[in-house]
Amino acid sequence: MREGLKNAWMIAAMVISWSIYYAVSKVMVAATGSAFMAGFLLRGAALLFLTAQLLLDGNFRRLFHQGRAVAILLVIGVFGFLLDMFANLGYAGGSLSTGTALLKTDVLMVNLVSVILCRKRLYFSDWLGTAVMLLGVLLVLDVDFAAMRFNAHDLFFLLSAMCVTANAFIIKSAQERFHEDADMISYYNNFVVLVLFTAVSAFAGDLHLPAPGTLRGFWPLVLLGGLAQTGIYFFYYRNLKRCEVWIVKLYLLLMPIVSCFIGVFFLGEELTGKKAAGIAVVLIGAVLILLRSRLHREEAQPKAAEE
């Protein structure tokens, strides 16, 4: 029972952290007028929290003793930056509705990689539950299917989804093959992404703060976003270590539901009938996934003839 409650808490905290981060990011992009500057500020705030965490745990010195694992840690950071950059490039010239839908294809990509490369067994009910949850998410996000149009810029959304997928498995590999813990991966990832956001913001001429009074409570929001990003690192990476990648990705499909309620209660958004229906559809798909062990009772592994 305790283990079940712990798992539920870890998943819930991951979803809530990610939802808060996206809500704050949306506000910060509007305030700064630059997705890159917003990323720089939020990652900079996260660096403060991550540094404080390592200092309090007495693990800060370990940052400089990673040996051969440094290479994979840097790769994780580069992919973390690319997934954001490709999404931003897609939104710059592509359709919002199309982009929102294409970015969610990372769930299907993870399923395919799990089956083809990782030799995991996914049942029909797993694929059905994934499809149902994905449909519900698109309804919650209020995607306008009639307005969806494809153009060359939409390929950036697929590239972003591919980077998200690849990074999840690279992180899993860093944990299993190099025995890296979540805190080391988090710090390197955030630091690399921060450096790259700084460079791109400076190159684009966006490295400046908004005029005073543009957004009330600007700096507290920056800190809240940094704290939420730290929470993502803490819970997401630990969940990846404990669970299969495809399971973690499915749980993240609950994030738009939390974001929807944050928008309704704090950002003045409206809970439409379409969004309410989407929430119900997502939950139905989630129930189907949760019933996996009861729907498919796996045969026990045969014991060895001689022990």
GICOR-V792300 format. One record per residue. N is the residue number from 0. PHI is phi in degrees with one decimal (NA if undefined). PSI is psi in radians with two decimals (none if undefined). D_LAST is the distance of its C-alpha to the last C-alpha in Angstrom with 2 decimals. Layout:
BEGIN
N_PHI_PSI_D_LAST + N_PHI_PSI_D_LAST
END
This chain:
BEGIN
0_NA_-0.77_32.33 + 1_-62.9_-0.70_33.05 + 2_-64.6_-0.68_30.70 + 3_-64.4_-0.73_32.46 + 4_-65.9_-0.66_35.83 + 5_-64.0_-0.76_34.94 + 6_-61.9_-0.77_33.88 + 7_-62.5_-0.70_37.12 + 8_-65.9_-0.74_39.15 + 9_-64.1_-0.72_37.76 + 10_-68.1_-0.81_38.50 + 11_-61.9_-0.75_41.91 + 12_-64.0_-0.66_42.92 + 13_-62.9_-0.84_42.04 + 14_-63.8_-0.77_44.13 + 15_-65.1_-0.76_47.01 + 16_-60.0_-0.79_47.10 + 17_-66.4_-0.67_47.26 + 18_-64.9_-0.77_49.93 + 19_-64.0_-0.72_52.10 + 20_-61.1_-0.78_51.81 + 21_-67.8_-0.65_53.02 + 22_-64.3_-0.79_55.83 + 23_-66.4_-0.70_57.04 + 24_-58.8_-0.75_56.71 + 25_-59.3_-0.75_58.92 + 26_-68.5_-0.72_61.56 + 27_-69.4_-0.65_61.38 + 28_-62.9_-0.73_61.78 + 29_-65.1_-0.66_64.87 + 30_-73.1_-0.69_66.24 + 31_-89.5_-0.38_65.79 + 32_74.6_0.23_66.47 + 33_-149.6_2.17_63.62 + 34_-65.6_-0.57_59.93 + 35_-71.9_-0.72_59.39 + 36_-66.4_-0.69_61.38 + 37_-62.1_-0.74_59.57 + 38_-62.9_-0.70_56.22 + 39_-60.9_-0.80_57.53 + 40_-66.3_-0.78_58.60 + 41_-70.3_-0.69_55.44 + 42_-69.9_-0.58_53.11 + 43_-64.9_-0.72_55.40 + 44_-65.3_-0.70_55.13 + 45_-62.5_-0.61_51.34 + 46_-61.1_-0.65_51.38 + 47_-62.6_-0.82_53.15 + 48_-67.7_-0.70_50.55 + 49_-66.3_-0.68_47.59 + 50_-64.7_-0.78_49.27 + 51_-61.5_-0.69_49.95 + 52_-61.8_-0.81_46.32 + 53_-67.7_-0.64_45.03 + 54_-65.9_-0.74_47.76 + 55_-67.9_-0.60_46.97 + 56_-81.6_-0.16_43.23 + 57_73.3_0.40_44.07 + 58_-109.3_0.14_42.28 + 59_-61.9_-0.66_45.39 + 60_-64.6_-0.43_45.04 + 61_-64.2_-0.34_41.65 + 62_-58.4_-0.51_43.59 + 63_-100.5_0.20_44.78 + 64_-133.7_0.96_41.49 + 65_-100.4_-0.15_39.44 + 66_57.8_-2.38_39.24 + 67_-68.7_-0.29_38.14 + 68_-69.8_-0.24_37.29 + 69_-57.2_-0.67_41.06 + 70_-59.5_-0.85_41.32 + 71_-70.2_-0.52_39.04 + 72_-66.4_-0.69_40.71 + 73_-68.3_-0.66_44.09 + 74_-62.0_-0.72_42.98 + 75_-59.3_-0.74_41.96 + 76_-64.9_-0.72_45.45 + 77_-63.2_-0.78_47.20 + 78_-65.3_-0.61_45.47 + 79_-61.8_-0.66_46.34 + 80_-72.6_-0.75_49.96 + 81_-61.9_-0.68_50.00 + 82_-64.1_-0.62_48.80 + 83_-72.2_-0.77_51.73 + 84_-62.9_-0.79_54.21 + 85_-63.3_-0.69_53.50 + 86_-62.8_-0.74_53.83 + 87_-64.1_-0.72_57.14 + 88_-65.0_-0.63_58.44 + 89_-65.3_-0.78_57.61 + 90_-67.4_-0.46_59.48 + 91_-66.6_-0.58_62.40 + 92_-130.7_0.02_63.17 + 93_-110.0_-3.04_61.05 + 94_-89.4_2.40_61.06 + 95_-63.0_-0.79_59.69 + 96_-64.4_-0.81_58.43 + 97_-63.6_-0.75_56.84 + 98_-63.0_-0.75_55.30 + 99_-59.7_-0.72_53.81 + 100_-69.1_-0.77_52.15 + 101_-67.9_-0.59_50.92 + 102_-64.4_-0.49_49.42 + 103_-79.4_-0.10_47.16 + 104_-69.3_-0.14_45.67 + 105_-61.3_-0.48_43.18 + 106_-64.6_-0.77_41.08 + 107_-68.3_-0.66_40.93 + 108_-62.3_-0.74_40.32 + 109_-62.2_-0.74_37.29 + 110_-59.7_-0.79_35.90 + 111_-64.9_-0.76_36.48 + 112_-63.8_-0.69_34.91 + 113_-61.1_-0.68_31.83 + 114_-79.4_-0.83_31.43 + 115_-78.6_-0.82_32.63 + 116_-95.2_-0.65_31.46 + 117_-94.7_-0.06_28.62 + 118_59.2_0.60_27.09 + 119_-85.5_2.63_27.20 + 120_-99.1_2.04_27.66 + 121_-113.6_2.25_30.99 + 122_-85.2_2.95_32.18 + 123_-58.0_-0.67_35.80 + 124_-64.0_-0.55_36.23 + 125_-66.2_-0.79_35.29 + 126_-66.7_-0.69_37.98 + 127_-65.2_-0.79_40.42 + 128_-61.0_-0.70_39.93 + 129_-61.3_-0.82_40.46 + 130_-63.5_-0.72_43.63 + 131_-65.2_-0.79_44.99 + 132_-62.8_-0.72_44.49 + 133_-63.7_-0.74_46.06 + 134_-61.7_-0.76_49.05 + 135_-61.9_-0.69_49.48 + 136_-61.9_-0.75_49.43 + 137_-63.9_-0.59_52.17 + 138_-69.7_-0.73_54.23 + 139_-62.9_-0.68_53.84 + 140_-76.7_-0.01_54.91 + 141_58.4_0.73_57.91 + 142_-68.1_2.26_57.42 + 143_-90.1_1.68_60.48 + 144_-64.0_-0.56_59.10 + 145_-68.4_-0.47_62.65 + 146_-92.1_0.00_63.50 + 147_-68.5_2.18_60.51 + 148_-135.0_2.48_61.71 + 149_-103.1_2.38_59.81 + 150_-142.4_-3.14_61.20 + 151_-61.0_-0.60_60.03 + 152_-65.0_-0.41_59.40 + 153_-66.2_-0.33_56.76 + 154_-62.9_-0.47_54.47 + 155_-64.3_-0.58_54.16 + 156_-65.1_-0.71_52.45 + 157_-66.2_-0.67_49.79 + 158_-63.6_-0.68_49.37 + 159_-63.4_-0.77_48.96 + 160_-63.0_-0.65_46.28 + 161_-65.5_-0.69_44.47 + 162_-66.5_-0.69_44.65 + 163_-61.0_-0.78_43.30 + 164_-63.9_-0.86_40.35 + 165_-60.8_-0.74_39.67 + 166_-64.5_-0.64_40.03 + 167_-61.0_-0.75_37.45 + 168_-74.9_-0.55_34.76 + 169_-66.4_-0.73_36.05 + 170_-61.5_-0.78_35.80 + 171_-59.4_-0.71_32.22 + 172_-66.2_-0.71_31.49 + 173_-61.6_-0.61_33.31 + 174_-74.0_-0.68_31.15 + 175_-87.4_-0.73_27.77 + 176_-87.7_-0.67_28.54 + 177_-104.2_-0.02_31.16 + 178_55.3_0.64_30.04 + 179_-78.7_2.43_33.64 + 180_-90.3_2.93_34.48 + 181_-61.2_-0.60_36.86 + 182_-70.1_-0.68_39.81 + 183_-67.4_-0.76_39.94 + 184_-62.2_-0.74_39.66 + 185_-60.1_-0.84_42.32 + 186_-65.2_-0.82_44.77 + 187_-63.7_-0.76_44.63 + 188_-58.6_-0.91_44.83 + 189_-63.0_-0.71_47.81 + 190_-64.9_-0.79_49.57 + 191_-63.2_-0.79_49.38 + 192_-63.8_-0.69_50.57 + 193_-61.6_-0.80_53.35 + 194_-60.9_-0.77_54.59 + 195_-69.3_-0.67_54.65 + 196_-62.9_-0.70_56.39 + 197_-61.6_-0.80_58.95 + 198_-62.9_-0.81_59.66 + 199_-68.8_-0.68_60.08 + 200_-62.7_-0.74_62.19 + 201_-65.4_-0.74_64.45 + 202_-63.6_-0.67_64.79 + 203_-82.9_-0.09_65.69 + 204_75.6_0.37_68.15 + 205_-99.3_0.07_66.32 + 206_-81.8_1.21_65.60 + 207_-152.2_2.65_67.98 + 208_-85.7_2.68_67.91 + 209_-68.1_2.82_69.67 + 210_-61.7_2.53_73.11 + 211_-54.9_2.40_73.26 + 212_87.4_-0.04_73.28 + 213_-62.3_-0.70_71.50 + 214_-139.6_2.12_68.66 + 215_-68.5_2.34_68.89 + 216_70.7_0.62_66.04 + 217_-57.4_-0.95_65.02 + 218_-69.7_-0.68_63.21 + 219_-58.6_-0.63_61.40 + 220_-67.8_-0.66_60.09 + 221_-60.4_-0.78_58.96 + 222_-65.6_-0.68_57.04 + 223_-62.9_-0.74_55.56 + 224_-64.2_-0.69_54.40 + 225_-65.7_-0.67_52.92 + 226_-66.7_-0.70_51.09 + 227_-64.9_-0.70_49.76 + 228_-62.5_-0.70_48.59 + 229_-62.1_-0.71_46.79 + 230_-62.9_-0.66_45.15 + 231_-59.8_-0.86_44.02 + 232_-58.2_-0.83_42.36 + 233_-62.5_-0.87_40.75 + 234_-85.7_-0.71_39.33 + 235_-62.5_-0.83_38.86 + 236_-67.6_-0.64_36.79 + 237_-69.7_-0.62_34.59 + 238_-68.3_-0.63_34.10 + 239_-63.1_-0.60_33.19 + 240_-71.7_-0.60_30.45 + 241_-87.7_-0.49_29.03 + 242_-123.2_2.89_29.64 + 243_-66.9_2.60_29.75 + 244_-58.9_-0.74_33.12 + 245_-67.1_-0.53_34.32 + 246_-68.4_-0.78_33.80 + 247_-61.4_-0.74_35.83 + 248_-63.6_-0.65_38.52 + 249_-65.8_-0.71_38.87 + 250_-60.7_-0.59_39.38 + 251_-67.7_-0.29_42.09 + 252_-68.4_-0.21_43.98 + 253_-78.0_-0.25_44.90 + 254_-58.5_-0.77_46.92 + 255_-59.7_-0.46_50.09 + 256_-66.3_-0.83_50.30 + 257_-63.2_-0.76_50.45 + 258_-60.8_-0.64_52.83 + 259_-61.0_-0.80_54.99 + 260_-69.7_-0.60_55.47 + 261_-61.4_-0.75_56.17 + 262_-63.1_-0.69_58.83 + 263_-68.5_-0.79_60.34 + 264_-85.4_-0.44_60.57 + 265_-121.1_-0.38_61.35 + 266_-114.3_0.11_62.67 + 267_73.2_0.36_64.93 + 268_-83.4_2.87_63.07 + 269_-106.3_2.40_63.27 + 270_-89.2_1.69_60.52 + 271_-81.3_2.94_61.56 + 272_-62.6_-0.62_60.52 + 273_-63.4_-0.76_58.64 + 274_-67.0_-0.71_56.57 + 275_-61.8_-0.73_55.93 + 276_-63.7_-0.69_54.74 + 277_-61.6_-0.71_52.48 + 278_-60.1_-0.78_50.88 + 279_-62.5_-0.72_50.18 + 280_-65.6_-0.75_48.67 + 281_-58.9_-0.79_46.37 + 282_-65.5_-0.63_45.12 + 283_-62.9_-0.79_44.53 + 284_-62.2_-0.68_42.39 + 285_-64.3_-0.71_40.48 + 286_-61.9_-0.70_39.78 + 287_-61.5_-0.69_38.43 + 288_-69.1_-0.72_35.96 + 289_-66.3_-0.44_34.97 + 290_-85.3_0.15_34.26 + 291_-53.0_-0.83_31.70 + 292_-67.1_-0.48_28.65 + 293_-84.1_-0.58_30.56 + 294_-73.8_-0.54_31.98 + 295_-132.9_1.63_28.74 + 296_-82.5_1.85_25.69 + 297_-68.5_2.48_22.84 + 298_-69.3_2.45_20.11 + 299_-63.9_2.53_16.83 + 300_-64.5_2.29_14.25 + 301_-64.4_2.44_12.09 + 302_-76.7_2.66_8.49 + 303_-67.0_2.54_6.24 + 304_-62.3_-0.63_6.69 + 305_-128.1_2.32_3.78 + 306_-110.1_none_0.00
END
